[in-house]
Amino acid sequence: MASFLVLLCVIIALLLALAVLVQNPKGGGLAVGVQGSSQIGGVQQTADFLEKATWYLSAALFVICMLAASQFTSSSFEGEGTTIEQPVSGEEAPAENP
């Protein structure tokens, strides 16, 4: 399950990068290229779509990353019955008894 969430994070991150790179910070971007054909094709709100897509993808990426982090934390460290103690600085780790 955790590896599926990581794969989903990567896919969403790539889509988010694509959505951000298509936009122009000055307000142009992909919307400027289709203004001439916007009356024919009906693509009048390309900039609005890209902005909404950016917000939705960033929110989805945040949620999926938090879910993936909780999956790794809970499956890796809880329920194994062992605790890991780290030595205090200046002290050596206690020797294990064979």
C-alpha positions as CSV (number, residue, x, y, z in Angstrom):
1,M,0.0,0.0,0.0
2,A,2.8,2.4,0.9
3,S,4.6,1.8,-2.4
4,F,1.3,2.5,-4.3
5,L,1.0,5.8,-2.4
6,V,4.6,6.8,-3.3
7,L,3.9,6.0,-7.0
8,L,0.8,8.1,-6.8
9,C,2.9,10.9,-5.3
10,V,5.3,10.8,-8.2
11,I,2.6,10.8,-10.8
12,I,0.8,13.8,-9.1
13,A,4.1,15.6,-8.8
14,L,4.8,15.2,-12.5
15,L,1.3,16.4,-13.4
16,L,1.7,19.4,-11.0
17,A,5.1,20.3,-12.6
18,L,3.5,20.1,-16.1
19,A,0.6,22.3,-15.0
20,V,3.0,24.9,-13.5
21,L,5.3,24.9,-16.5
22,V,2.4,25.5,-19.0
23,Q,1.4,28.6,-17.2
24,N,3.0,32.0,-17.8
25,P,3.6,34.1,-14.7
26,K,2.6,37.3,-16.6
27,G,-0.9,35.9,-17.3
28,G,-0.3,34.5,-20.7
29,G,0.9,30.9,-21.0
30,L,-1.3,28.4,-22.8
31,A,-4.3,30.7,-22.7
32,V,-2.6,33.2,-25.0
33,G,-1.9,30.5,-27.6
34,V,-5.6,29.5,-27.9
35,Q,-7.2,32.9,-27.8
36,G,-7.6,33.0,-31.6
37,S,-9.4,29.7,-31.7
38,S,-11.3,30.1,-28.4
39,Q,-14.5,31.1,-30.2
40,I,-14.3,28.0,-32.4
41,G,-13.2,25.4,-29.9
42,G,-14.9,26.8,-26.9
43,V,-11.7,27.0,-24.8
44,Q,-12.3,30.3,-23.1
45,Q,-11.2,29.5,-19.6
46,T,-7.8,27.8,-20.1
47,A,-6.1,29.9,-17.5
48,D,-8.8,29.3,-15.0
49,F,-8.6,25.6,-15.6
50,L,-4.8,25.5,-15.2
51,E,-5.0,27.5,-12.0
52,K,-7.6,25.2,-10.5
53,A,-5.7,22.2,-11.6
54,T,-2.6,23.5,-9.9
55,W,-4.5,24.0,-6.6
56,Y,-6.2,20.6,-6.7
57,L,-3.0,18.8,-7.6
58,S,-1.0,20.5,-4.9
59,A,-3.7,19.7,-2.3
60,A,-3.8,16.1,-3.5
61,L,0.0,15.8,-3.4
62,F,0.0,17.1,0.2
63,V,-2.6,14.6,1.3
64,I,-1.1,11.6,-0.5
65,C,2.4,12.4,0.9
66,M,1.0,12.6,4.4
67,L,-0.8,9.3,4.0
68,A,2.4,7.7,2.6
69,A,4.5,9.1,5.5
70,S,2.0,7.6,8.0
71,Q,2.1,4.2,6.2
72,F,5.9,4.1,6.4
73,T,6.0,5.2,10.0
74,S,3.4,2.9,11.3
75,S,4.6,-0.2,9.3
76,S,8.3,0.3,9.9
77,F,8.5,1.1,13.6
78,E,5.4,0.0,15.4
79,G,4.3,-3.5,16.4
80,E,7.7,-5.1,16.0
81,G,8.2,-5.5,19.7
82,T,11.7,-4.0,19.7
83,T,12.9,-0.6,20.7
84,I,16.1,1.1,19.5
85,E,18.0,3.0,22.1
86,Q,20.7,5.4,21.0
87,P,23.6,6.1,23.3
88,V,24.0,9.5,24.9
89,S,26.9,11.5,23.5
90,G,30.1,10.6,25.1
91,E,29.0,7.2,26.2
92,E,29.6,3.9,24.4
93,A,26.7,1.7,23.4
94,P,26.2,-1.2,25.8
95,A,27.7,-4.5,24.6
96,E,25.2,-7.2,23.7
97,N,25.2,-10.4,25.6
98,P,25.6,-13.5,23.3
